[in-house]
Amino acid sequence: TAQIRALLDANRGFEMTIENSKVGSVYGKGGETLRSIQDRTGTQIDVARGPTHATVSVMGSMEASQRARNMLQRAIDGEVELKPGEVAEEVELGSATAAVIGRGGSNVAELEKTHGVKINVRSELQKARIVGRAENVAAASKAIQAIAKPILDAEAAQKKADEQQASGESAWQVDEGDDDADGW
């Protein structure tokens, strides 16, 4: 029993708590990310969902568990590991973030399917990260900018109009002394 206890202690691993909304990032498409982390680190990982948060339990040697922790954190943060021949590009979305995502992520899903890339949108940073083959990433980036540009241009025009009105430069402002009705 002392050997068993020593073996259990040596492979204790760790537990981490994540938001339920991040569980999908840990699993990956069809469980691919989770399996890959387990295979590459030699750890055993279990995810137990609660009402708002999930507990991720990792069992393995200290070194393997630490590698698994780093890989899990990268998955949670939305970092995608580049495969040979792949590139990553970050695109600023600004106030067009919601339009790029689309209802329920529909635009992102369509862009990924059309261009054969992986797109991770970080709403809080108003940025998108596109990963794939260089020519596919360039095409997806162009498509995202086509969605974002009209929104960002309209926002810039509105800001300029607001600034002009505040400074008195607006073509629509009328001076008190100018009265086109004079002489009628």
N, CA and C of each residue as an Amber inpcrd file, in Angstrom:
protein
   552
   0.8200000  -1.2060000   0.0000000   0.0000000   0.0000000   0.0000000
   0.8640000   1.2710000   0.0000000   2.0670000   1.1930000   0.5510000
   2.9510000   2.3550000   0.5480000   3.3600000   2.6830000  -0.8880000
   3.5830000   1.6490000  -1.7000000   3.9440000   1.8710000  -3.1030000
   2.7840000   2.5300000  -3.8660000   1.5880000   2.0580000  -3.5940000
   0.4080000   2.6150000  -4.2650000   0.2310000   4.0740000  -3.8730000
   0.3760000   4.3640000  -2.5770000   0.2340000   5.7510000  -2.0890000
   1.2970000   6.6430000  -2.7370000   2.5300000   6.1370000  -2.8420000
   3.6130000   6.9120000  -3.4490000   3.3260000   7.1570000  -4.9350000
   2.7870000   6.1460000  -5.6000000   2.4480000   6.2790000  -7.0170000
   1.3220000   7.3060000  -7.2020000   0.3140000   7.2480000  -6.3280000
  -0.7880000   8.2080000  -6.4000000  -0.2860000   9.6280000  -6.1370000
   0.5920000   9.7820000  -5.1390000   1.1410000  11.1060000  -4.8290000
   1.9500000  11.6570000  -6.0000000   2.7270000  10.8040000  -6.6410000
   3.5830000  11.2340000  -7.7510000   2.7580000  11.6280000  -8.9810000
   1.5410000  11.1000000  -9.0950000   0.6910000  11.3760000 -10.2600000
  -0.5840000  12.1260000  -9.8930000  -0.4790000  12.9210000  -8.8290000
  -1.6580000  13.6090000  -8.3190000  -2.2000000  14.6410000  -9.3100000
  -1.3350000  15.3760000  -9.9870000  -1.7830000  16.3780000 -10.9530000
  -2.3640000  17.6000000 -10.2750000  -3.4630000  18.1290000 -10.8310000
  -4.0690000  19.3450000 -10.2960000  -5.5060000  19.4600000 -10.7810000
  -6.2080000  20.4370000 -10.2230000  -7.5610000  20.7800000 -10.6790000
  -7.5880000  22.2650000 -10.9750000  -8.3360000  22.6500000 -11.9970000
  -8.5260000  24.0660000 -12.2680000 -10.0010000  24.3060000 -12.5590000
 -10.4680000  25.5020000 -12.2120000 -11.8650000  25.8620000 -12.4330000
 -11.9380000  26.8360000 -13.5980000 -12.8480000  26.5480000 -14.5260000
 -13.0350000  27.4280000 -15.6800000 -14.5190000  27.7350000 -15.8350000
 -14.8300000  28.7950000 -16.5670000 -16.2270000  29.1180000 -16.8450000
 -16.7820000  28.0700000 -17.8090000 -18.0720000  27.7730000 -17.6610000
 -18.7010000  26.7920000 -18.5500000 -18.5630000  27.1830000 -20.0200000
 -18.5280000  28.4880000 -20.2840000 -18.4240000  28.9450000 -21.6750000
 -17.0870000  28.5720000 -22.3110000 -16.0930000  28.1860000 -21.4980000
 -14.7690000  27.8290000 -22.0170000 -14.5800000  26.3260000 -22.1940000
 -15.5700000  25.5380000 -21.7860000 -15.4580000  24.0780000 -21.8620000
 -15.2550000  23.6150000 -23.3050000 -15.9530000  24.2500000 -24.2370000
 -15.8210000  23.8910000 -25.6480000 -14.3970000  24.0680000 -26.1510000
 -13.7140000  25.1090000 -25.6440000 -12.3230000  25.3470000 -26.0280000
 -11.4190000  24.2230000 -25.5380000 -11.7210000  23.7010000 -24.3520000
 -10.9200000  22.6140000 -23.7770000 -11.1340000  21.3300000 -24.5780000
 -12.3820000  21.0350000 -24.9280000 -12.6760000  19.8170000 -25.6840000
 -12.1970000  19.9330000 -27.1300000 -12.4590000  21.0780000 -27.7590000
 -12.1350000  21.2170000 -29.1730000 -13.1630000  20.4750000 -30.0020000
 -13.0520000  20.6000000 -31.3130000 -14.0060000  19.9770000 -32.2240000
 -13.9480000  18.4570000 -32.0670000 -15.0670000  17.8580000 -31.6540000
 -15.1440000  16.4120000 -31.4920000 -14.2060000  15.8580000 -30.4270000
 -13.7950000  16.6950000 -29.4600000 -12.8920000  16.2480000 -28.3980000
 -11.4320000  16.2030000 -28.8190000 -11.1380000  16.7470000 -30.0050000
  -9.8000000  16.6760000 -30.5880000  -8.7290000  17.3300000 -29.7110000
  -9.0260000  18.5150000 -29.1820000  -8.0360000  19.2400000 -28.3680000
  -7.7110000  18.4680000 -27.0930000  -8.7480000  18.0050000 -26.4120000
  -8.5560000  17.2630000 -25.1630000  -7.7440000  15.9880000 -25.3970000
  -8.1080000  15.2340000 -26.4350000  -7.3660000  14.0020000 -26.7500000
  -5.9050000  14.3080000 -27.0710000  -5.6840000  15.3710000 -27.8340000
  -4.3260000  15.7460000 -28.2180000  -3.4800000  16.0950000 -26.9940000
  -4.0510000  16.8430000 -26.0720000  -3.3130000  17.2100000 -24.8460000
  -2.9860000  15.9590000 -24.0410000  -3.9590000  15.0640000 -23.9000000
  -3.7300000  13.8210000 -23.1440000  -2.6510000  12.9720000 -23.8100000
  -2.7390000  12.8290000 -25.1340000  -1.7700000  11.9980000 -25.8620000
  -0.3630000  12.5880000 -25.7890000  -0.2640000  13.9120000 -25.9310000
   1.0530000  14.5490000 -25.9740000   1.7120000  14.6890000 -24.6120000
   0.8990000  14.6640000 -23.5410000   1.4840000  14.8350000 -22.2000000
   1.4550000  13.5540000 -21.3760000   0.6780000  12.5740000 -21.7860000
   0.5670000  11.3390000 -21.0070000  -0.2720000  11.5190000 -19.7530000
  -1.1310000  12.5320000 -19.7310000  -1.9940000  12.7690000 -18.5700000
  -3.3920000  12.2400000 -18.8510000  -4.1740000  12.1480000 -17.8010000
  -5.5880000  11.8010000 -17.9090000  -6.3590000  13.0420000 -17.4740000
  -7.2900000  13.5220000 -18.3160000  -8.0150000  14.7600000 -18.0140000
  -9.5020000  14.4740000 -17.9720000 -10.1530000  15.0180000 -16.9360000
 -11.5930000  14.8660000 -16.7780000 -12.2000000  16.2580000 -16.6020000
 -13.3310000  16.5170000 -17.2540000 -14.0100000  17.8010000 -17.1340000
 -15.3860000  17.5470000 -16.5370000 -15.6640000  18.1810000 -15.3920000
 -16.9660000  18.0330000 -14.7300000 -17.6400000  19.4000000 -14.6800000
 -18.7830000  19.5070000 -15.3570000 -19.5130000  20.7800000 -15.4060000
 -20.3780000  20.9700000 -14.1790000 -20.3760000  22.2120000 -13.7020000
 -21.2870000  22.6070000 -12.6380000 -22.3010000  23.5720000 -13.2210000
 -23.0720000  24.2680000 -12.3770000 -24.0940000  25.1910000 -12.8930000
 -23.4970000  26.3610000 -13.6990000 -22.3720000  26.9170000 -13.2420000
 -21.7780000  28.0690000 -13.9370000 -20.3170000  27.8380000 -14.3170000
 -19.6580000  26.9390000 -13.5750000 -18.2390000  26.6780000 -13.8150000
 -17.9990000  25.1780000 -13.9530000 -16.8660000  24.8510000 -14.5540000
 -16.4850000  23.4530000 -14.7180000 -15.1550000  23.2250000 -14.0100000
 -14.9600000  22.0200000 -13.5150000 -13.6970000  21.6440000 -12.8840000
 -12.9580000  20.7240000 -13.8380000 -11.7360000  21.1220000 -14.1680000
 -10.8870000  20.3170000 -15.0360000  -9.8710000  19.6260000 -14.1390000
  -9.9210000  18.3000000 -14.0790000  -9.0000000  17.5230000 -13.2440000
  -7.9670000  16.8540000 -14.1380000  -6.7060000  17.0330000 -13.7880000
  -5.6160000  16.4580000 -14.5680000  -4.8320000  15.5150000 -13.6730000
  -4.6310000  14.2770000 -14.1340000  -3.8150000  13.3130000 -13.3920000
  -2.6110000  12.9440000 -14.2330000  -1.4440000  12.9970000 -13.6150000
  -0.2140000  12.6580000 -14.3080000   0.9640000  13.0980000 -13.4700000
   2.1690000  12.8280000 -13.9470000   3.3540000  13.2500000 -13.2100000
   3.3630000  14.7690000 -13.1110000   4.1900000  15.3100000 -12.2030000
   4.2310000  16.7540000 -12.0150000   4.6050000  17.4620000 -13.3190000
   5.6320000  16.9430000 -13.9920000   6.1030000  17.5650000 -15.2320000
   5.0280000  17.4900000 -16.3270000   4.4310000  16.3270000 -16.4900000
   3.3910000  16.1390000 -17.5060000   2.1770000  17.0100000 -17.1970000
   1.8150000  17.1030000 -15.9180000   0.6670000  17.9180000 -15.5070000
   0.9190000  19.3900000 -15.8100000   2.1470000  19.8550000 -15.5960000
   2.4770000  21.2520000 -15.8760000   2.3810000  21.5330000 -17.3760000
   2.8750000  20.5890000 -18.1910000   2.7560000  20.7610000 -19.6480000
   1.2800000  20.7910000 -20.0530000   0.4800000  19.9150000 -19.4420000
  -0.9600000  19.8690000 -19.7300000  -1.6240000  21.1780000 -19.3050000
  -1.2230000  21.7200000 -18.1510000  -1.7850000  22.9910000 -17.6690000
  -1.5250000  24.1000000 -18.6900000  -0.2920000  24.1650000 -19.1950000
   0.0570000  25.1910000 -20.1830000  -0.7580000  25.0270000 -21.4620000
  -0.9000000  23.7910000 -21.9160000  -1.6560000  23.5310000 -23.1390000
  -3.1470000  23.8330000 -22.9420000  -3.6760000  23.4820000 -21.7770000
  -5.0760000  23.7860000 -21.4730000  -5.3010000  25.2990000 -21.4520000
  -4.3770000  26.0170000 -20.8230000  -4.5190000  27.4710000 -20.7330000
  -4.5000000  28.1110000 -22.1220000  -3.6280000  27.6020000 -22.9870000
  -3.5730000  28.1340000 -24.3550000  -4.8860000  27.8440000 -25.0950000
  -5.4410000  26.6690000 -24.8690000  -6.7260000  26.3240000 -25.5000000
  -7.8360000  27.2400000 -24.9860000  -7.8520000  27.4900000 -23.6780000
  -8.8580000  28.3630000 -23.0680000  -8.7140000  29.7920000 -23.6000000
  -7.4730000  30.2290000 -23.7820000  -7.2140000  31.5840000 -24.2850000
  -7.4580000  31.7100000 -25.7800000  -7.7830000  30.5930000 -26.4340000
  -8.0910000  30.6280000 -27.8550000  -6.8860000  30.5690000 -28.7650000
  -5.7330000  30.2270000 -28.2090000  -4.5420000  30.1190000 -29.0500000
  -4.5940000  28.7940000 -29.8030000  -4.3180000  28.8640000 -31.0670000
  -4.3200000  27.6660000 -31.9030000  -2.8820000  27.3730000 -32.2800000
  -2.4700000  26.1160000 -32.1130000  -1.1040000  25.7590000 -32.4900000
  -1.0010000  25.6780000 -34.0030000   0.0170000  26.3250000 -34.5330000
   0.2080000  26.3270000 -35.9780000   0.8150000  25.0060000 -36.4300000
   0.2260000  24.4490000 -37.4710000   0.7810000  23.2450000 -38.0770000
   1.7590000  23.7000000 -39.1570000   2.6350000  22.8340000 -39.6250000
   3.5840000  23.2320000 -40.6800000   2.8430000  23.8040000 -41.8900000
   3.3260000  24.9470000 -42.3980000   2.7140000  25.5830000 -43.5540000
   1.5810000  26.5330000 -43.2220000   1.2520000  26.6410000 -41.9240000
   0.1670000  27.5350000 -41.5240000   0.7210000  28.8640000 -41.0200000
  -0.0970000  29.9030000 -41.1540000   0.2360000  31.2220000 -40.6360000
  -0.9350000  31.7140000 -39.7880000  -0.6770000  32.7290000 -38.9810000
  -1.7310000  33.3460000 -38.1790000  -1.7080000  34.8400000 -38.4430000
  -2.8870000  35.4280000 -38.5370000  -2.9990000  36.8660000 -38.7380000
  -4.0550000  37.3990000 -37.7820000  -3.7590000  38.5490000 -37.1810000
  -4.7120000  39.1680000 -36.2810000  -5.3360000  40.3630000 -36.9860000
  -6.6650000  40.4730000 -36.9070000  -7.3950000  41.5460000 -37.5670000
  -8.1460000  42.3480000 -36.5030000  -7.9720000  43.6760000 -36.5350000
  -8.7060000  44.5690000 -35.6330000 -10.1430000  44.6830000 -36.1370000
 -11.1170000  44.4660000 -35.2490000 -12.5120000  44.5110000 -35.6600000
 -13.2300000  45.7530000 -35.1530000 -12.7690000  46.3010000 -34.0350000
 -13.4240000  47.4790000 -33.4600000 -14.8990000  47.2160000 -33.2080000
 -15.7150000  48.2190000 -33.5500000 -17.1540000  48.1190000 -33.2830000
 -17.8590000  47.1590000 -34.2410000 -17.1490000  46.6130000 -35.2120000
 -17.7420000  45.6640000 -36.1620000 -17.6630000  44.2200000 -35.6600000
 -17.1830000  44.0250000 -34.4380000 -16.9950000  42.6770000 -33.8960000
 -18.2670000  41.8270000 -34.0050000 -19.3920000  42.3640000 -33.5540000
 -20.6440000  41.5970000 -33.5680000 -21.0550000  41.2360000 -34.9930000
 -20.8630000  42.1510000 -35.9400000 -21.2320000  41.8840000 -37.3380000
 -20.3570000  40.7880000 -37.9290000 -19.0860000  40.7760000 -37.5680000
 -18.1820000  39.7410000 -38.0760000 -18.5660000  38.3810000 -37.4990000
 -18.9110000  38.3450000 -36.2170000 -19.3090000  37.0840000 -35.5780000
 -20.6060000  36.5660000 -36.2030000 -21.5860000  37.4570000 -36.3620000
 -22.8860000  37.0500000 -36.9000000 -23.7470000  36.4240000 -35.8210000
 -25.0150000  36.2430000 -36.1360000 -25.9510000  35.6800000 -35.1620000
 -25.5440000  34.2620000 -34.7990000 -25.2500000  34.0380000 -33.5270000
 -24.8590000  32.7090000 -33.0540000 -23.5610000  32.2020000 -33.6710000
 -22.7170000  33.1260000 -34.1430000 -21.4440000  32.7240000 -34.7340000
 -21.5580000  32.2970000 -36.1920000 -22.7100000  32.6040000 -36.8190000
 -22.9630000  32.1260000 -38.1840000 -21.9540000  32.6620000 -39.2040000
 -21.5700000  33.9330000 -39.0910000 -20.6080000  34.4840000 -40.0590000
 -19.2380000  33.8400000 -39.9020000 -18.8070000  33.6470000 -38.6620000
 -17.5070000  33.0110000 -38.4250000 -17.5180000  31.5930000 -38.9890000
 -18.5760000  30.8470000 -38.7250000 -18.6810000  29.4710000 -39.2290000
 -18.6350000  29.4510000 -40.7550000 -19.3440000  30.3810000 -41.3910000
 -19.3710000  30.4490000 -42.8550000 -17.9920000  30.8170000 -43.4120000
 -17.3240000  31.7950000 -42.7760000 -15.9790000  32.2000000 -43.2110000
 -14.9890000  31.0430000 -43.0770000 -15.0810000  30.3150000 -41.9530000
 -14.1820000  29.1670000 -41.7320000 -14.3920000  28.1160000 -42.8120000
 -15.6590000  27.8330000 -43.1110000 -16.0020000  26.8030000 -44.0980000
 -15.5650000  27.2420000 -45.5040000 -15.8610000  28.4800000 -45.8630000
 -15.5590000  28.9900000 -47.2000000 -14.0570000  29.0450000 -47.4680000
 -13.3030000  29.4960000 -46.4620000 -11.8710000  29.7440000 -46.6790000
 -10.9560000  28.6600000 -46.1080000 -11.5190000  27.6650000 -45.4160000
 -10.7070000  26.5760000 -44.8690000  -9.7210000  27.0520000 -43.8170000
 -10.1860000  27.9660000 -42.9490000  -9.3350000  28.5110000 -41.8880000
 -10.0230000  28.3320000 -40.5400000  -9.2890000  28.6160000 -39.4740000
  -9.8420000  28.6350000 -38.1190000  -9.8410000  30.0860000 -37.6770000
 -10.9820000  30.5900000 -37.2190000 -11.0920000  31.9810000 -36.7870000
 -11.4980000  32.0050000 -35.3270000 -10.7230000  32.7280000 -34.5340000
 -11.0370000  32.8990000 -33.1200000 -11.2550000  34.3860000 -32.8800000
 -12.4850000  34.7550000 -32.4990000 -12.8030000  36.1540000 -32.2370000
 -12.7770000  36.3860000 -30.7330000 -11.9800000  37.3520000 -30.3180000
 -11.9330000  37.7570000 -28.9060000 -12.7400000  39.0450000 -28.7800000
 -14.0150000  38.9090000 -28.4290000 -14.9250000  40.0480000 -28.3700000
 -14.4130000  41.1420000 -27.4520000 -13.8620000  40.7360000 -26.2990000
 -13.4130000  41.7370000 -25.3250000 -12.2520000  42.5670000 -25.8520000
 -11.4790000  42.0090000 -26.7830000 -10.3510000  42.7370000 -27.3820000
 -10.7080000  43.3170000 -28.7470000 -11.8870000  42.9660000 -29.2580000
 -12.3520000  43.3830000 -30.5790000 -11.3390000  43.0100000 -31.6650000
 -10.8580000  41.7600000 -31.5790000  -9.8810000  41.2550000 -32.5460000
 -10.2760000  39.8540000 -32.9900000  -9.8260000  39.5090000 -34.1900000
 -10.0110000  38.1420000 -34.6860000  -8.6410000  37.5980000 -35.0510000
  -8.4210000  36.3220000 -34.7540000  -7.1790000  35.6560000 -35.1330000
  -7.5410000  34.5840000 -36.1490000  -6.9070000  34.6620000 -37.3150000
  -7.1910000  33.7320000 -38.4080000  -5.9820000  32.8190000 -38.5760000
  -6.2190000  31.5030000 -38.6060000  -5.1370000  30.5350000 -38.7460000
  -5.4370000  29.6040000 -39.9200000  -4.4290000  29.3800000 -40.7430000
  -4.5690000  28.4730000 -41.8770000  -3.4410000  28.6820000 -42.8600000
  -3.6010000  28.1490000 -44.0680000  -2.5990000  28.3540000 -45.1170000
  -2.6090000  29.8250000 -45.5050000  -1.4430000  30.3690000 -45.8590000
  -1.2790000  31.8030000 -46.1030000  -2.3230000  32.3820000 -47.0490000
  -2.5560000  31.7070000 -48.1930000  -3.5070000  32.2690000 -49.1660000
  -4.9390000  32.2410000 -48.6400000  -5.2760000  31.2170000 -47.8500000
  -6.6170000  31.1260000 -47.2550000  -6.8100000  32.1960000 -46.1930000
  -5.7580000  32.4220000 -45.3830000  -5.8160000  33.4500000 -44.3350000
  -5.9950000  34.8240000 -44.9790000  -5.2660000  35.0760000 -46.0650000
  -5.3710000  36.3670000 -46.7550000  -6.7950000  36.5710000 -47.2910000
  -7.3770000  35.5350000 -47.8760000  -8.7380000  35.6310000 -48.4180000
  -9.7620000  35.8420000 -47.2990000  -9.6040000  35.1220000 -46.1910000
 -10.5200000  35.2770000 -45.0560000 -10.3870000  36.6690000 -44.4460000
  -9.1630000  37.1570000 -44.3540000  -8.9140000  38.4950000 -43.8050000
  -9.6060000  39.5430000 -44.6660000  -9.5070000  39.3930000 -45.9780000
 -10.1480000  40.3270000 -46.9160000 -11.6740000  40.2850000 -46.7340000
 -12.2240000  39.0800000 -46.5700000 -13.6720000  38.9250000 -46.3840000
 -14.1260000  39.5610000 -45.0690000 -13.3310000  39.3970000 -44.0120000
 -13.6600000  40.0060000 -42.7120000 -13.6120000  41.5260000 -42.8310000
 -12.5970000  42.0330000 -43.5120000 -12.4830000  43.4830000 -43.6690000
 -13.6340000  44.0350000 -44.5090000 -14.1360000  43.2420000 -45.4580000
 -15.2900000  43.6670000 -46.2600000 -16.5400000  43.8020000 -45.3920000
 -16.6550000  42.9660000 -44.3690000 -17.7850000  43.0570000 -43.4340000
 -17.5850000  44.2640000 -42.5090000 -16.3670000  44.4350000 -42.0200000
 -16.0830000  45.4560000 -41.0070000 -15.9780000  46.8700000 -41.5690000
 -15.4250000  47.0300000 -42.7750000 -15.1160000  48.3600000 -43.3140000
 -16.3160000  49.3070000 -43.3590000 -17.4740000  48.9000000 -43.9090000
 -18.6030000  49.8460000 -43.9450000 -19.0190000  50.3230000 -42.5510000
 -18.9630000  49.4290000 -41.5760000 -19.3460000  49.7830000 -40.2110000
 -18.3340000  50.7510000 -39.6190000 -17.0530000  50.4490000 -39.7850000
 -15.9970000  51.3100000 -39.2490000 -15.9710000  52.6580000 -39.9670000
 -16.2170000  52.6750000 -41.3030000 -16.2560000  53.9290000 -42.0550000
 -17.4200000  54.8030000 -41.5810000 -18.5880000  54.1990000 -41.3820000
 -19.7630000  54.9480000 -40.9130000 -19.5000000  55.5250000 -39.5260000
 -18.8540000  54.7260000 -38.6780000 -18.5250000  55.2010000 -37.3290000
 -17.5550000  56.3880000 -37.3870000 -16.5490000  56.3020000 -38.2680000
 -15.5730000  57.3870000 -38.4200000 -16.2570000  58.6470000 -38.9610000
 -17.1650000  58.4840000 -39.9280000 -17.8810000  59.6240000 -40.4990000
 -18.7590000  60.2860000 -39.4400000 -19.4140000  59.4750000 -38.6200000
 -20.2640000  60.0160000 -37.5550000 -19.4200000  60.7920000 -36.5450000
 -18.2720000  60.2400000 -36.2010000 -17.3790000  60.9010000 -35.2480000
 -16.9130000  62.2480000 -35.8040000 -16.5640000  62.2670000 -37.1010000
 -16.1040000  63.5010000 -37.7470000 -17.2290000  64.5420000 -37.7540000
 -18.4510000  64.1130000 -38.0860000 -19.6020000  65.0200000 -38.1050000
 -19.8720000  65.5810000 -36.7190000 -19.7600000  64.7180000 -35.6990000
 -19.9630000  65.1720000 -34.3180000 -18.9200000  66.2140000 -33.9230000
 -17.6570000  65.9630000 -34.3250000 -16.5800000  66.9070000 -34.0080000
 -16.7970000  68.2300000 -34.7260000 -17.2190000  68.1840000 -36.0020000
 -17.4670000  69.4070000 -36.7610000 -18.6050000  70.2100000 -36.1450000
 -19.6430000  69.5080000 -35.7310000 -20.7800000  70.2040000 -35.1380000
 -20.3640000  70.8510000 -33.8240000 -19.5580000  70.1350000 -33.0250000
 -19.1050000  70.6660000 -31.7410000 -18.2090000  71.8940000 -31.9340000
 -17.4430000  71.9280000 -33.0380000 -16.5260000  73.0440000 -33.2680000
 -17.1580000  74.1530000 -34.1020000 -18.3960000  73.9680000 -34.5350000
 -19.0790000  74.9990000 -35.3070000 -18.7610000  74.9630000 -36.7870000
 -18.1320000  73.9020000 -37.2940000 -17.7490000  73.8120000 -38.7080000
 -18.8080000  73.1230000 -39.5600000 -19.8810000  72.6820000 -38.9720000
 -20.8660000  71.9080000 -39.7150000 -21.5720000  72.7600000 -40.7600000
 -21.7750000  72.2010000 -41.9380000 -22.4820000  72.8930000 -43.0170000
 -23.9530000  73.0750000 -42.6630000 -24.4180000  72.3530000 -41.6760000
 -25.8310000  72.4130000 -41.3050000 -26.1110000  73.4150000 -40.1910000
 -25.0620000  73.9880000 -39.6440000 -25.2910000  74.9620000 -38.5700000
 -25.5830000  76.3300000 -39.1580000 -26.4960000  77.0480000 -38.5480000
 -26.8940000  78.3680000 -39.0090000 -26.5300000  79.3860000 -37.9400000
 -25.9120000  80.5020000 -38.3820000 -25.6150000  81.5820000 -37.4410000
 -26.9160000  82.3520000 -37.1770000 -27.0210000  82.9210000 -35.9970000
 -28.1990000  83.6850000 -35.6210000 -28.4390000  84.8440000 -36.5880000
 -27.3360000  85.5110000 -37.0140000 -27.4520000  86.6930000 -37.8680000
 -27.8080000  86.3740000 -39.3110000 -27.4950000  85.1670000 -39.7610000
 -27.8190000  84.8110000 -41.1500000 -29.2710000  84.3970000 -41.2290000
 -30.0150000  85.1620000 -41.9860000 -31.4110000  84.8020000 -42.1430000
 -31.7320000  84.8950000 -43.6220000 -31.8590000  83.7690000 -44.2850000
 -32.1420000  83.7390000 -45.7050000 -33.5150000  84.3260000 -46.0320000
 -34.3320000  84.5170000 -45.0170000 -35.6790000  85.0630000 -45.2550000
 -35.6520000  86.5760000 -45.3850000 -34.4880000  87.2140000 -45.1150000
 -34.3990000  88.6740000 -45.2730000 -34.7030000  89.0460000 -46.7000000
 -35.5030000  90.0830000 -46.8740000 -35.8220000  90.5620000 -48.2040000
 -37.0460000  89.9020000 -48.7970000 -37.6610000  89.0230000 -48.1080000
 -38.8770000  88.3930000 -48.6460000 -40.0660000  89.2050000 -48.2630000
